[in-house]
Amino acid sequence: MITAGIIGGAGYTAGELIRLLLHHKETSIDFVYSTSNAGNKLYKIHQDLIGTSEMEFSSDINPEIDVLFLCL
């Protein structure tokens, strides 16, 4: 299992990446970082994720991941 983190999670590119990673059986998302949306559910910004994930945007970055995506 590959553990991923995403920085800049509120934009269109991040939304598409989140959708792809949520449906990829070999990947798990550890965090989606956004300073302006920290604490909000992902689906509040990316409405196509309603019913798919209960994840929240994070204000913390976990260095213990396998891959980091920058969607800035």
C-alpha positions, -999 to +999 in steps of 0.1 A: +000+000+000+013+034-010+006+062+015+001+096-001-001+132+011-015+162-009-005+198-004-028+224-019-059+203-016-086+229-024-080+234-061-094+216-092-062+195-098-062+183-062-099+174-064-092+152-094-062+136-077-082+129-046-109+112-066-083+090-084-064+081-053-096+073-033-106+047-060-071+032-064-068+000-045-031+002-038-031+038-024-043+055+008-044+092+015-029+102+048-036+139+046-049+167+023-033+199+034-050+233+031-045+263+054-078+280+044-100+248+047-084+230+076-110+211+096-136+211+068-147+179+051-132+174+016-167+172+001-174+208+012-150+220-015-150+190-038-187+182-040-182+152-063-168+134-033-201+135-013-207+100-001-172+089-010-150+102+018-154+117+053-118+130+053-111+165+064-086+190+052-055+191+075-034+219+088-006+194+095+019+176+072+029+141+081+064+133+069+059+095+072+044+091+037+056+074+006+047+101-019+038+138-017+017+155-044+020+193-047-012+208-062-002+245-060 
